[in-house]
Amino acid sequence: MPHLRRYAIALTRNRDEADDLVQDCLERALRKRHLWRRRGNIRSWLFRILYRTHIDHKRRRRPTTVPASSEVIDHVDAQAPDQEPRLECRNIAEALDRLPHDQRAVILLVALEGMSYDEVADVMGIPIGTVRSRLSRGRESLRQLRASETARPRLRSVK
């Protein structure tokens, strides 16, 4: 369940929605447990249900984007040692938010959950070649977004 919840939070950017999504996923899994063919990994089957449930929720309502900084970073402290890593996490989360949903979902399954390409293809119900192309395009988009952020002029400190 912690892995499902982590992926749900990454997809929805809202802890309450993520909890509802995981609950709906588990309810569907229990209702449809007779459909699991006992081949493959049950984890992949649960992630597929979670992803499909998320898609269903998105179709039912208009998407609202919550700023990543409010959900990914719980609290930004004024302590100097914590600021840089937290800002870096926020910047990466914002860059992920700019990606198309399909590319973001593939990147999160591979990078966050450590799934193999075969498992991701099974979860998303797409061919493995599509997984590879979405992952490649998503990574390249992230590189370009990060490069454009570092190219921005920064304020210099004045004594």
Backbone as a ProteinNet text record, in pm:
[ID]
protein_1_A
[PRIMARY]
MPHLRRYAIALTRNRDEADDLVQDCLERALRKRHLWRRRGNIRSWLFRILYRTHIDHKRRRRPTTVPASSEVIDHVDAQAPDQEPRLECRNIAEALDRLPHDQRAVILLVALEGMSYDEVADVMGIPIGTVRSRLSRGRESLRQLRASETARPRLRSVK
[TERTIARY]
79.7	0	84.1	196.7	275.3	321.4	354.2	396.2	279.8	162.3	44.4	16	25.2	-3	99.8	226.3	330.4	306.6	272.2	245.8	119.8	18.1	-105.7	-79.5	3.1	37.5	111.8	201.7	276.4	184.5	81.9	-11.1	-105.3	-157.8	-262.4	-210.3	-93.5	-35.8	-123.3	-200.5	-287.8	-303.3	-266.9	-268.5	-409.9	-508.5	-645.1	-698.2	-675.8	-717.3	-642.9	-516	-436.1	-491	-526.7	-585.2	-715.7	-799.5	-925	-897.5	-796.4	-760.5	-714.1	-630.4	-582.5	-698.8	-788.1	-904.3	-991.1	-1018	-1097	-1027	-896	-818	-831.6	-814	-822.1	-963.1	-1063.4	-1201.7	-1225.3	-1177.5	-1192.6	-1118	-998.6	-919.1	-991.4	-1051.5	-1125.4	-1249.2	-1320.3	-1440	-1407	-1292.7	-1256.4	-1142.6	-1121.5	-1010.3	-1021.7	-1143.5	-1160.6	-1103.4	-1077.3	-1023.3	-870.8	-806.6	-660.4	-625	-541.6	-513.4	-402.6	-349.6	-243	-116.2	-103.9	21.5	77	204.7	264.9	265.8	288.2	305.3	176.6	132.3	11	33.3	158.7	190.9	157.8	196	165.7	15.5	-56.3	-201.6	-263.1	-217.2	-269.2	-234.1	-112.1	-74.3	-156.2	-187.9	-270.8	-410	-466.1	-597.5	-590	-483.9	-467.2	-458.8	-378.7	-363.5	-495.5	-565.4	-694.6	-798.2	-796.4	-887.3	-855.6	-727.6	-687	-736.3	-719.8	-767.7	-919.4	-992.7	-1137.8	-1174.3	-1103.9	-1130.6	-1103.5	-995.5	-962.2	-1068.5	-1124.3	-1226.5	-1355.7	-1384.6	-1508.8	-1509.2	-1393.4	-1388.8	-1280.7	-1294.1	-1192.2	-1066.3	-952.6	-828.5	-796.3	-755.9	-707.7	-566.6	-477	-337.9	-308	-261.9	-219.1	-70.4	-25.7	118.9	196.7	298.3	375.7	440.7	474.8	545.8	459.9	327.1	243	220.8	233.7	209.4	338.3	437.8	560.8	645.9	650.1	729.3	633.2	637	544.6	563.7	686.3	714.5	856.7	870	1002.7	1056.2	1161.3	1222.7	1313.7	1339.6	1430.4	1575.4	1598.8	1733.5	1810.4	1928.6	2009.8	2041.7	2078.8	2116.7	2003.7	1879.5	1767	1715.2	1750.3	1685	1720.2	1845.4	1884.6	1821.6	1830.6	1767.2	1615.8	1553.2	1407.9	1370.7	1447.1	1422.2	1445.2	1546	1573.4	1457	1405.9	1289.4	1169	1147	1033.9	1049.9	1171.3	1195	1172.4	1216.3	1194.4	1045.7	975.7	830.4	757.1	797.7	734.5	763.5	885.2	919.2	836.9	818.6	734.7	590.9	541.9	404.7	384.1	490.3	479.4	476.7	513.8	513.3	371.2	347.4	217.7	193.1	68.5	32.1	91.8	86.6	136.4	286.7	361.9	506.1	537.1	465.2	488.3	459.1	349.7	312.8	420.9	475.1	580.7	706.6	747.5	868	852.5	736.4	715.3	719.8	662.1	664.9	806.8	884.9	1021.8	1114.1	1110.1	1205.8	1164	1038.3	992.7	967.1	901.5	864.2	963.8	1055.7	1158.1	1105.6	998.8	941.7	1021.4	1019.1	1082.9	991.4	1046.7	967.1	850.1	872.8	764.9	651.8	688.3	585.4	508	577.6	511.9	416.7	460.6	374.2	248.7	264.1	149.9	57.6	115	35.5	-46	18.1	-48.3	-125.9	-107.2	-179.4	-135	-4.7	51.5	169	208.7	324.6	453.5	552.4	679.1	751.3	735.1	796	739.2	610.2	547.5	601.7	625.3	685.4	821.7	901.6	1036.3	1032.2	942.3	937.8	886.2	785.1	735.1	841.8	913.9	1021	1131.3	1169.1	1273.5	1230.5	1107.9	1059.4	1043.6	996.3	980.8	1113.4	1212.4	1345.5	1405.9	1389.9	1444.6	1373.9	1244.7	1171	1217.4	1239.8	1290	1427.9	1515.1	1648.1	1637.9	1549.4	1533.9	1475.8	1379.2	1320.7	1425	1503.4	1607	1716.1	1751.3	1852.8	1803.8	1676.3	1623.4	1617.4	1596.4	1595	1733.9	1835.3	1971.2	2025.4	1966.9	2012.6	1958.4	1857.4	1801.8	1906.5	1908	2003.3	1963.1	2060	2035	2074.7	2010.3	2045.1	2178.6	2259.2	2386.1	2371.3	2444.9	2436.1	2517.5	2462.3	2527.4	2560.1	2682.2	2723.1	2694.1
-120.5	0	127.2	131.7	255.4	290.8	189.6	215.6	268.9	211.2	260.5	405.2	434.1	569.5	668.2	630.4	719.4	750.6	648.7	670.9	755.5	732	810	956.6	983.1	1122.1	1186.5	1112.4	1166.5	1196.1	1114.5	1137.5	1253.7	1261.8	1359.7	1490.5	1487.8	1605.4	1654.9	1563.4	1599.2	1476.3	1489.3	1373.8	1318.4	1405.1	1357.6	1283.3	1339.8	1271.8	1140	1139	1016.3	907.6	944.5	846.7	791	878.9	833.7	741.4	775.7	694.7	555.3	547.7	417.7	336.5	402.1	330.9	276.4	358.7	311.6	195.5	205.4	99.6	-31.6	-25.4	-147.9	-205.3	-118.1	-166.9	-240.4	-181.8	-248.4	-380.7	-382.3	-505	-615.2	-580	-680.7	-728.1	-633.7	-670.2	-757.2	-732.7	-800.7	-900.2	-947.4	-1038.8	-1168.2	-1203.6	-1325.1	-1309.1	-1184.7	-1160.2	-1170.3	-1169.7	-1182.6	-1324	-1336.6	-1466.1	-1544.4	-1492.6	-1557.8	-1579	-1501.6	-1501.1	-1360	-1351.9	-1220.6	-1176.7	-1051.8	-995.4	-926.5	-955.3	-890.9	-740.5	-701.5	-558.9	-486.2	-543	-482	-472.4	-575.2	-576.3	-464	-443.9	-336.8	-198.5	-183.1	-54.5	-25.2	-129.2	-109.3	-62.9	-122.5	-80	64.1	98.3	234.7	334.1	301.4	391.6	408.3	299.7	306.5	384.1	367.1	441.5	590.3	622.1	762.7	821.7	747.9	793.9	815.6	722.8	737.3	863.2	889.6	1009.6	1135.8	1134.1	1251.2	1276.8	1172.2	1188.8	1244.4	1212.2	1256.8	1404.5	1458.4	1598.5	1671.6	1802.1	1885.2	1882	1867.5	1862.4	1997.2	1989.4	2107.6	2076.8	2167.1	2145.6	2221.9	2148.8	2209.5	2234.6	2352.2	2375.6	2266.8	2216	2106.3	2144	2269.5	2308.9	2289.5	2304.3	2290	2144.8	2053.3	1912.9	1831.5	1861.7	1784.2	1824.2	1952	2001.5	2037.6	1962.6	1984.1	2119.8	2153.7	2277.9	2321.6	2443.4	2493.6	2565.1	2510.8	2569.8	2684.8	2770.8	2882.4	2842.5	2715.3	2668.5	2653.1	2707.2	2707.7	2569	2468.7	2339.3	2268.5	2295	2225.3	2293.8	2416.9	2492.7	2443.9	2423.4	2383.3	2250.6	2143.4	2018	2030.9	2106.9	2125.1	2203.6	2306.2	2382.9	2297	2214.1	2123.6	2025.6	1971.7	1881.3	1953.9	2076.6	2154.4	2180.1	2214.8	2241.1	2116.6	2002.7	1877.5	1844.6	1863.6	1837.5	1930.3	2055.7	2149	2109.4	2064.1	2018.6	1894.8	1803.6	1685.5	1726.1	1828.5	1875.5	1929.3	1977.6	2032.4	1924.7	1803.4	1694.4	1649.5	1595.2	1533	1417.9	1394.7	1295.6	1158.4	1112.8	979.2	966.7	1069.7	1066.1	1070.5	1154.8	1164.8	1032.8	966.1	838.8	733.4	726.1	628.1	659.8	786.2	824.5	793.1	819.9	793.1	643.6	561.4	417.2	362	412.4	362.3	419.5	551.8	617.3	608.7	630.2	633.3	492.8	410.1	276.8	169	200.3	104.2	-13.1	8.4	-100.1	-120.1	-242	-271.8	-221.8	-212.2	-167.2	-261.6	-391.9	-489.3	-466.4	-440.1	-414.7	-286.8	-183.3	-57.1	-77.2	-153.1	-181.6	-254.3	-349.3	-423.2	-332.4	-246.8	-156.7	-60.6	-3.5	98.2	40.7	-88.8	-152.1	-103.2	-80.5	-32	-119.9	-119.2	-198.6	-144.9	-231.8	-194	-86.7	-87.7	16.6	154.3	159.8	286.1	333.2	238.7	273.8	337.1	274.4	326.1	464.3	483.3	613.5	722.2	690.8	790.6	825.2	724.4	747.1	833	802.5	878.3	1023.3	1042.8	1178.9	1255.1	1187.1	1251.8	1293.1	1205.4	1238.8	1355.9	1355.5	1465.2	1596.8	1592.3	1713.1	1764.1	1671.8	1712.1	1776.4	1719	1777.1	1918.7	1937.9	2070.2	2169.6	2125.8	2213.7	2252.4	2155.1	2182.7	2273.5	2253.2	2337.4	2481.3	2498.6	2635.3	2703.5	2625.8	2684	2729.3	2651.1	2687.8	2800.1	2821.9	2929	3065.2	3065.1	3191.9	3267.8	3399.4	3475.7	3472.1	3453.9	3448.9	3581	3612	3733.7	3713.5	3812.4	3801.9	3868.1	3819.4	3876.2	4004.1	4099.3	4228	4242.1	4281.4	4294.4	4430.6
0	0	0	69.2	65.1	-76.4	-156.7	-294.1	-377.1	-358.6	-429.3	-390.5	-261.8	-213.7	-268.7	-269	-319.7	-466.7	-544.4	-686.5	-704.7	-623.9	-631.7	-599	-498.8	-465.3	-580.9	-642.8	-756.5	-874.4	-895	-1005.2	-978.2	-856.3	-826.3	-770.2	-707.1	-640.5	-526.2	-469.3	-358.1	-270.2	-143.9	-53.4	-31.5	-18.2	3.1	-118.7	-236.7	-359.5	-376.1	-339.9	-350.9	-259.2	-136.5	-44.7	-99.1	-156.5	-217.4	-335.2	-413.9	-529.8	-488.2	-385.7	-336.8	-281.9	-208.6	-154.7	-267.6	-369.2	-483.5	-554	-567.7	-631.1	-555	-424.8	-343.9	-342.2	-341.5	-349.4	-480.4	-591.5	-721.1	-723.5	-667.3	-666.6	-589.3	-476.8	-399.9	-474.6	-535.8	-611.3	-732.1	-792.6	-917	-898.3	-776.9	-751	-831.1	-868	-948.6	-1090.1	-1132.5	-1265.9	-1271.9	-1155.1	-1155.9	-1198.6	-1299.2	-1361	-1292	-1186	-1109.1	-1190.5	-1297.1	-1370.2	-1359.4	-1354.1	-1339.1	-1193.1	-1175.6	-1044.5	-999	-877.8	-826.6	-811.5	-786.2	-774.2	-904.7	-1016.8	-1146.7	-1168.9	-1128.2	-1142.5	-1060.5	-937.6	-851.8	-908.4	-958.4	-1017.1	-1141.8	-1217.5	-1336.3	-1295.8	-1193.4	-1143.8	-1095.5	-1021.6	-971.8	-1088.1	-1187.7	-1302.2	-1376.1	-1401.2	-1471.4	-1389.2	-1258.9	-1172	-1179.2	-1181.2	-1193.7	-1325.5	-1433.4	-1564.4	-1559.9	-1499.3	-1486.7	-1409	-1299.6	-1219.3	-1300.7	-1378.9	-1461.1	-1566.7	-1621.3	-1725.2	-1666.9	-1543.3	-1480	-1445	-1415.5	-1373.9	-1451.1	-1451.7	-1516.6	-1432	-1494.1	-1416.5	-1352.2	-1227.2	-1157.2	-1112.4	-1140.8	-1104.1	-977	-878.5	-753.4	-766.1	-727.9	-737	-664.4	-730.6	-674.2	-542.9	-528.1	-406.4	-281.9	-292.9	-174.3	-135.5	-230.3	-199.9	-184.6	-263.9	-259.6	-140.3	-114.5	-2.3	109.2	216.3	326.5	392.2	413.6	483.7	450.1	402.6	369.9	492.5	549	667.2	627.2	722.9	699.5	726.1	748.1	776.5	645.9	643.3	521.4	467.7	549	492.6	418.6	453.4	391.5	265.5	243.3	136.6	-3.1	-31.6	-166.9	-209.7	-129.3	-172.5	-188.8	-101.2	-112	-237	-267.2	-388.9	-512.7	-508.4	-620.6	-639.6	-529.6	-537.7	-594.9	-549.7	-601	-750.2	-792.5	-934.4	-1020.1	-970.1	-1043.7	-1049.3	-937.7	-935	-1030.8	-1036.9	-1130.3	-1274.8	-1300.5	-1435.4	-1472.7	-1378	-1403.1	-1432.3	-1363.3	-1385.5	-1526.5	-1588.4	-1724	-1832.1	-1796.3	-1894	-1922.7	-2041.9	-2068.7	-1970.5	-1938.3	-1836.2	-1865	-1989.7	-2024.2	-1999.4	-2035.3	-2013.1	-1863.3	-1789.4	-1645	-1576.2	-1614.9	-1552.9	-1575.2	-1696.4	-1726.2	-1646.5	-1644	-1570.2	-1422.3	-1364.9	-1222.8	-1192.1	-1279.4	-1255.8	-1264.4	-1359.7	-1376	-1269	-1251.3	-1160.6	-1014.1	-985	-846.1	-791.9	-871.3	-824.4	-864.5	-952.2	-991.3	-1071.9	-1145.1	-1225.2	-1353.4	-1402.8	-1531.5	-1643.8	-1763.1	-1876.9	-1903.3	-1885.8	-1904.9	-1805.8	-1679	-1577.8	-1608.2	-1651.2	-1684.9	-1802.2	-1902.6	-2017.4	-1972.4	-1879.9	-1827.9	-1747.3	-1661.9	-1578.8	-1664.5	-1765.7	-1846.9	-1964.5	-1990.3	-2100	-2236.7	-2251.4	-2377.7	-2416.3	-2544.3	-2586.9	-2524	-2511.7	-2448.9	-2529.7	-2661.2	-2744.4	-2712.6	-2681.2	-2642.9	-2509	-2417.4	-2288	-2311.5	-2394.7	-2421.9	-2486.2	-2581.3	-2648.4	-2554.1	-2472.3	-2376.7	-2273	-2230.3	-2133.7	-2195.6	-2316.6	-2384.5	-2406.2	-2458.2	-2480.6	-2350.3	-2246.3	-2116.2	-2056.2	-2064.6	-2011.8	-2087.8	-2219.4	-2299.9	-2266.7	-2247.9	-2209.1	-2073.3	-1980.4	-1848.6	-1860.3	-1943.7	-1963.5	-2018	-2115.3	-2174.6	-2073.9	-1995.3	-1893.8	-1788.9	-1746.6	-1646	-1703.9	-1831	-1894	-1906.2	-1938.6	-1950	-1814	-1707.1	-1573	-1530.8	-1563.8	-1524	-1609.9	-1728.3	-1815.9	-1772.1	-1685.3	-1637.9	-1557.4	-1572.7	-1491.5	-1344.6	-1261.4	-1117.2	-1054.8	-945.4	-872.5	-803	-805.9	-734.8	-600.1	-504.7	-370.8	-362.1	-294.4	-274.8	-127.5	-98.7	40.9	93.7
[MASK]
+++++++++++++++++++++++++++++++++++++++++++++++++++++++++++++++++++++++++++++++++++++++++++++++++++++++++++++++++++++++++++++++++++++++++++++++++++++++++++++++

